Amino acid sequence: MWESESESTAAGREYGGELLTSTKHGVKTEGFQQRDNSWYVSADIPSDLLVQIGEAKFHLHKYPLLSRSGKVNRIIYDSHDPDLNKLVLDDLPGGAEAFEHAAKFCYGIAIDFTAGNISGVRCAAEYLEMTEDLEEGNLIFKTEAFLSYVVLSSWRDSIIVLKSCEKLSPWAENLQIVRRCSESIAWKACANPKGIRWSYTGRAPKVSSPKWKDSSPSRNQQVPPDWWFEDVSILRIDHFVRVITAIKVKGMRFELIGAGIMHYATKWLPGLMNDTTIPGDETSNSSNSSGDGGGGGSWKGGVNMIVAGTRDDTSSLQAKDQRMIIESLISIIPPQKDSVSCSFLLRLLRMANMLKVAPALITELEKRVGMQFEQATLADLLIPCYNKSETAYDVDLVQRLLEHFLVQEQTESSSPSRQIFSDKHMGSNLNAKARVARLVDSYLTEVSRDRNLSLTKFQVLAETLPESARTSDDGLYRAIDSYLKAHPTLTEHERKRLCRVMDCQKLSIDACMHAAQNERLPLRVVVQVLFSEQVKISNALANSTTKEGMESQYQPMLTNRKTLLEGTPQSFQEGWAAAKKDINTLKFELESVKTKYLELQNDMENLQRQFDKMLKQKHTSAWSSGWKKLSKFAKMTNVENHEMATHIPISEEQNRKTTRRWRNSIS
C-alpha cells in the first residue's frame, strides 16, 4: 500500500533515467563543480552565461537553458542584447538548490528525485517555464509524473513533501501540491489500519527513520487508531488545517479528530500543558486531565525524526505565531460535544485570553466550554485575569461560562428530539447541574480569599444556578464563611445580604453545628439555623417513632430516641442536651411563678375578709357598700381565674409560651 524509501528512489531513477545519456544539445559535460558559492560546468566549451540566485552564482551556457526554459528565452529576447551574459533570478522558488537540479536537467545530467527535493524542483520548473512546448519530456512533465505516481502513493513521502512546501508559498498552493498531498494523507489516515504495510513497534526507532517493511503486520500486532497523530503534527498550522479538513470530509470519527487536534496543540503550544509533559514522552504524567483519548501518541518515531519539527522549534515561537495556531485550532475543532475534553478547551481559552485572540473566537470557545461545563475541574477554572481587573482570577469569565451552560441546558431540554427521552434527559440534566453546583461552590471558596472580590460578584455567581441545582448548601456555606474570614470589615447589612444566598434548611447537621457557633454570621442567621435544625430533629424523631411503632409495637419509645441520638454527631448531642437543660429551667421558673401567684391570691382573700369584718363593726356608709360590691366582683374574678388555671395543664401552657417565644425570635 505504502512503499518503502528504496522503492521511492528506484522509481525516481526510472523517471529520470532518460537523462543519463542526453547529449543532443551539443555540450558534453562531466558534471557540476562547486567552489564556495559558485558552480562551474566541467565542459570543453567556456561558459557564456552567469545566473545569480542570492549569493549563489552558476557559470553556465546559454544554449542548454534556452532549449528547455521559456523564461530564459523571453528574458534574453526582451533584452534585445545578444551579448547578455548575466541573469539575476532571486525570486526563483526553491532557491539555488532547486535551480541546480533544473540546470543539471538542461545539461542532461541524471537527477535523483526524492520527496525532499521534488516540490522545489517542480516549482522551479514552473517558474522557468520548462513546458512540453519546448521539448517533449521536459522538467514539468517529469516532476508531475513523480509526484502523481510515487509521492502521492506513499504516506511518508506525502508528509515530507507537504512539509517542504512551507518554503514554497504561494507556488506550491497554486500548483495544487498542498491540496493533493493533504488529500492523500487524509485518505491514508482514514483507511483500514490492517492494510498498512509497515511494522508498528510503539517506541522510537534506533535509526533516523522508521523501519518501513513490505510485509504485513503480524496477527497479534494491532495498529492503534492514533498512529497518524505524530507524523501529521510536524506540519505547519495552515497545512495541518488542510489535512484535518480533508479528514473531516472523508468521514473520520469526530472524537479521533479531536484527539489529533489536542495532540498537535500540546506539541506546538508549550504553555498549554504547563503542569504535564508532552504526550508521547517517556515521563508523561498519567494523570493528564486533558482526556485526549488516544491522542497521547505513544510512538515517538515517524517522519518527525526525518523532517525538522521538534519541541525545540516550538519553544521559540513568538506570541504572534502562537496566536495564529490557537485561532486556527478553534476553527477546526469538530462541533460535536465531546470531540475534545473540557479541560483542553479551558486551557486553550486561558492561552487565548493571554495572547489577545480575536473576541469572536474567544466567544465561540466559551460557548464550547459551556456545552460540557460539567466536565471541568477546579484547577482549570482558576484562570488568571489578564486585563486590568483588580481580582486575581477572572470571575467574569466563569460567570459567562456558567451562563452558556444554562442556556445550553435549556436549549437541549426544549429540543423536540429530546422530548422522546424526557425522563432520562431530565435525570442527566439534574446530575449535570449538581456537578456544576459543586464546582461553582468550590470555585467560590477558592476565589473568596481574594480581598478585592466584590460582594456583588460573589452574590451574582452564587445565585446564577437555580435552587434545584443544589441538594445541599454545605459547599455554599463554606464559601460564605471563607468570604467572611477574608473580609472582616463587612457591615451587618452586607453580612445579611451575603448569607441571603444560602438556604439554612439545606445545611447538614455538621454545617448547622458549625454555623451555630460561628461568630462571623449575623445573629438572625444563627437563629434560623437553630430553628431549622430543631424542625429537622423533631421530624426525624416523629418519623422514627412512627416507623418503630409500625414494625414492633412492644418496643419502648426510649430505644428509638436513643438510637437516633447515637447516630448524630457528638457535638450536636451536646448542643441538644444544653437545649433540654434550658427547657427544664424554664419549666421550673414557670412553676415558681405560679406558686407565688397562688400565695398572693390567698393573702388578698385574707385581707378582704378582715376588711369585711371591719365594715360590719362600723356602720357602713354608702361609700363602703359600693366598695363592698367592687371587692366582691374582684373576688369572683380571682376565683374564676384560679379555676381556669387549675383546669389548664402545665404542659399546654408551657408549649403555648414556648411557641410564642420561637415566633418572636425568628420574626
SULMO-V334196 format. One record per backbone hydrogen bond with DSSP energy under -0.5 kcal/mol. CO is the residue of the C=O (numbers start at 1). NH is the residue of the N-H. E is the energy in kcal/mol with one decimal. If there is no record, write none. Layout:
BEGIN
CO/NH/E  CO/NH/E
END
This chain:
BEGIN
4/8/-1.6  5/9/-2.3  6/10/-2.3  7/11/-2.3  8/12/-1.8  9/13/-2.1  10/14/-1.7  11/15/-2.2  12/16/-1.8  13/17/-0.6  14/17/-0.6  16/19/-1.5  17/20/-1.3  18/21/-0.7  19/22/-1.1  21/23/-1.1  23/26/-1.3  26/28/-0.6  28/44/-0.6  31/42/-2.6  33/40/-3.1  35/38/-2.0  37/57/-2.5  38/35/-3.1  39/59/-2.7  40/33/-2.9  40/42/-0.5  41/43/-1.5  42/30/-1.9  49/51/-0.5  49/60/-3.1  50/52/-0.6  50/87/-3.0  51/58/-2.7  52/89/-2.5  53/56/-1.9  56/53/-2.4  57/39/-2.7  57/59/-0.5  58/51/-2.6  58/60/-0.9  59/41/-0.8  60/48/-1.4  60/49/-2.1  61/65/-0.9  62/66/-2.9  63/67/-2.1  64/68/-0.6  65/68/-1.0  65/69/-2.3  68/70/-0.6  69/73/-1.7  70/74/-2.2  71/75/-2.5  72/76/-2.2  73/77/-2.3  74/78/-2.9  75/79/-1.4  76/80/-0.6  76/81/-0.8  77/80/-1.0  81/84/-1.8  85/50/-2.5  87/52/-3.3  87/89/-0.6  89/92/-1.4  92/95/-1.6  94/98/-1.2  95/99/-1.9  96/100/-2.2  97/101/-1.5  98/102/-2.0  99/103/-3.0  100/104/-2.4  101/105/-2.2  102/106/-2.0  103/107/-1.7  104/108/-0.5  104/109/-2.8  105/108/-1.2  108/22/-0.6  111/113/-0.9  114/117/-0.5  114/118/-1.9  117/121/-2.3  118/122/-2.5  119/123/-2.1  120/124/-2.4  121/125/-2.6  122/126/-1.7  123/127/-2.3  124/128/-2.6  125/130/-2.3  126/129/-0.6  128/71/-1.9  129/70/-1.5  129/131/-1.6  130/140/-1.7  131/134/-0.8  131/135/-1.1  135/138/-0.7  138/142/-2.0  139/143/-2.7  140/144/-2.3  141/145/-2.1  142/146/-2.0  143/147/-2.4  144/148/-2.5  145/149/-2.4  146/150/-1.8  146/151/-2.0  147/152/-2.4  151/154/-2.0  154/158/-1.8  155/159/-1.9  156/160/-2.2  157/161/-2.8  158/162/-2.1  159/163/-2.2  160/164/-2.3  161/165/-1.1  163/166/-1.3  164/167/-1.1  165/168/-1.6  168/171/-0.7  168/172/-2.2  170/174/-2.7  171/175/-2.2  172/177/-1.8  172/178/-1.1  173/176/-1.6  176/180/-2.1  177/181/-2.3  178/182/-2.4  179/183/-2.3  180/184/-2.0  181/185/-2.6  182/186/-2.5  183/187/-2.5  184/188/-1.9  185/189/-2.4  186/190/-1.8  188/191/-0.6  192/195/-2.1  193/196/-1.6  196/198/-0.8  196/217/-0.6  198/200/-0.7  199/201/-0.6  210/212/-1.4  211/199/-0.8  218/221/-0.6  222/224/-0.6  224/227/-1.3  226/229/-1.5  228/232/-2.0  229/233/-1.9  231/234/-1.1  232/235/-1.6  236/240/-2.8  237/241/-2.4  238/242/-1.5  239/243/-2.2  240/244/-2.7  241/245/-2.5  242/246/-2.0  243/247/-2.4  244/248/-2.3  245/249/-1.7  246/250/-1.5  247/251/-0.7  247/252/-1.5  248/251/-1.1  253/257/-1.9  254/258/-2.5  255/259/-1.8  256/260/-1.9  257/261/-2.1  258/262/-2.3  259/263/-2.2  260/264/-2.1  261/265/-2.3  262/266/-2.3  263/267/-1.1  264/268/-2.1  265/269/-2.1  268/270/-0.5  269/272/-2.1  269/273/-0.5  271/274/-0.7  273/276/-1.2  278/281/-2.1  281/284/-1.4  285/288/-1.0  288/291/-0.8  292/295/-2.8  293/296/-0.6  294/297/-1.0  298/300/-0.6  302/305/-1.5  303/306/-2.1  303/307/-2.8  310/313/-0.7  310/314/-1.1  311/315/-1.6  312/316/-0.5  313/316/-0.9  314/317/-1.6  318/322/-2.2  319/323/-2.5  320/324/-1.9  321/325/-2.1  322/326/-2.5  323/327/-2.4  324/328/-2.1  325/329/-2.6  326/330/-2.4  327/331/-1.3  328/332/-0.9  329/332/-0.7  329/333/-0.9  330/333/-0.5  336/339/-1.1  341/345/-1.8  342/346/-2.4  343/347/-2.1  344/348/-2.6  345/349/-2.3  346/350/-2.2  347/351/-2.0  348/352/-2.2  349/353/-2.3  350/354/-1.9  351/355/-2.3  352/357/-2.4  353/356/-0.7  358/361/-0.6  358/362/-1.9  359/363/-2.5  360/364/-1.9  361/365/-2.3  362/366/-2.4  363/367/-2.0  364/368/-1.7  365/369/-2.1  366/370/-2.2  367/371/-1.3  368/372/-0.7  369/372/-1.0  370/373/-0.9  372/375/-1.7  373/376/-1.6  377/381/-1.2  378/382/-1.1  381/383/-2.6  382/384/-0.5  383/394/-2.9  384/386/-0.8  392/385/-2.0  393/395/-1.8  394/398/-1.4  395/399/-2.1  396/400/-2.1  397/401/-2.4  398/402/-2.3  399/403/-1.9  400/404/-2.5  401/405/-2.0  402/406/-2.1  403/407/-2.3  404/408/-2.3  405/409/-2.4  406/410/-2.3  407/411/-2.4  408/412/-2.5  409/413/-2.0  410/414/-1.7  411/415/-0.5  412/415/-0.6  415/418/-1.1  415/419/-0.7  416/419/-0.8  416/420/-0.5  419/422/-1.2  421/425/-2.7  422/426/-2.5  423/427/-2.0  424/428/-2.1  425/429/-2.4  426/430/-2.3  427/431/-2.1  428/432/-2.5  429/433/-2.8  430/434/-2.4  431/435/-2.3  432/436/-2.4  433/437/-2.6  434/438/-2.2  435/439/-2.1  436/440/-2.9  437/441/-2.4  438/442/-2.1  439/443/-2.4  440/444/-2.8  441/445/-2.1  442/446/-1.8  443/447/-2.7  444/448/-1.7  446/449/-0.9  447/450/-1.8  449/451/-0.6  450/453/-1.6  452/454/-0.5  454/458/-1.8  455/459/-2.6  456/460/-2.9  457/461/-2.2  458/462/-2.1  459/463/-2.0  460/464/-0.6  461/464/-0.6  466/469/-1.5  467/470/-1.1  469/471/-0.6  473/477/-2.4  474/478/-2.2  475/479/-2.0  476/480/-2.3  477/481/-2.7  478/482/-2.4  479/483/-2.2  480/484/-2.4  481/485/-1.9  482/486/-2.0  483/487/-1.3  487/490/-1.2  491/495/-2.3  492/496/-2.1  493/497/-2.2  494/498/-2.3  495/499/-2.3  496/500/-0.8  498/501/-1.3  499/502/-1.5  502/504/-0.7  503/506/-1.8  504/507/-1.3  506/473/-1.9  508/512/-2.4  509/513/-2.4  510/514/-2.1  511/515/-2.6  512/516/-2.4  513/517/-0.9  514/517/-0.5  515/518/-1.2  517/519/-0.8  518/521/-0.8  522/526/-1.8  523/527/-2.3  524/528/-2.1  525/529/-2.5  526/530/-2.4  527/531/-2.6  528/532/-2.6  529/533/-2.1  530/534/-2.1  531/535/-2.2  532/536/-2.0  533/537/-2.4  534/538/-2.5  535/539/-2.5  536/540/-2.7  537/541/-2.8  538/542/-2.6  539/543/-3.0  540/544/-2.5  541/545/-2.5  542/546/-2.5  543/547/-2.3  544/548/-2.4  545/549/-2.2  546/550/-1.8  547/551/-1.9  548/552/-2.7  552/555/-1.0  556/559/-0.7  556/560/-0.9  557/561/-2.0  558/562/-2.3  559/563/-2.5  560/564/-2.4  561/565/-2.2  562/566/-2.1  563/567/-1.2  565/568/-1.0  569/573/-2.0  570/574/-2.2  571/575/-1.8  572/576/-2.9  573/577/-2.2  574/578/-2.0  575/579/-2.0  576/580/-2.3  577/581/-2.0  578/582/-2.0  579/583/-2.0  580/584/-2.3  581/585/-2.1  582/586/-2.2  583/587/-2.1  584/588/-2.3  585/589/-2.4  586/590/-2.1  587/591/-2.2  588/592/-2.1  589/593/-2.1  590/594/-2.0  591/595/-2.1  592/596/-2.3  593/597/-2.0  594/598/-2.0  595/599/-2.2  596/600/-2.2  597/601/-1.8  598/602/-2.1  599/603/-2.2  600/604/-2.1  601/605/-1.9  602/606/-2.3  603/607/-2.2  604/608/-2.0  605/609/-2.3  606/610/-2.3  607/611/-2.2  608/612/-2.2  609/613/-2.1  610/614/-1.8  611/615/-1.9  612/616/-2.0  613/617/-2.1  614/618/-1.8  615/620/-0.5  618/620/-1.0  621/625/-2.3  622/626/-1.8  623/627/-2.2  624/628/-2.1  625/629/-1.9  626/630/-2.1  627/631/-2.6  628/632/-2.2  629/633/-2.1  630/634/-2.0  631/635/-2.2  632/636/-2.3  633/637/-1.9  634/638/-2.0  635/639/-2.3  636/640/-2.2  637/641/-2.2  638/642/-2.2  639/643/-2.3  640/644/-2.4  641/645/-2.2  642/646/-1.9  643/647/-1.4  644/648/-1.7  649/653/-1.8  650/654/-2.6  651/655/-2.7  652/656/-2.5  653/657/-2.0  654/658/-2.9  655/659/-2.8  656/660/-2.0  657/661/-2.2  658/662/-2.2  659/663/-2.2  660/664/-2.1  661/665/-1.5  662/666/-1.7  663/667/-0.9
END
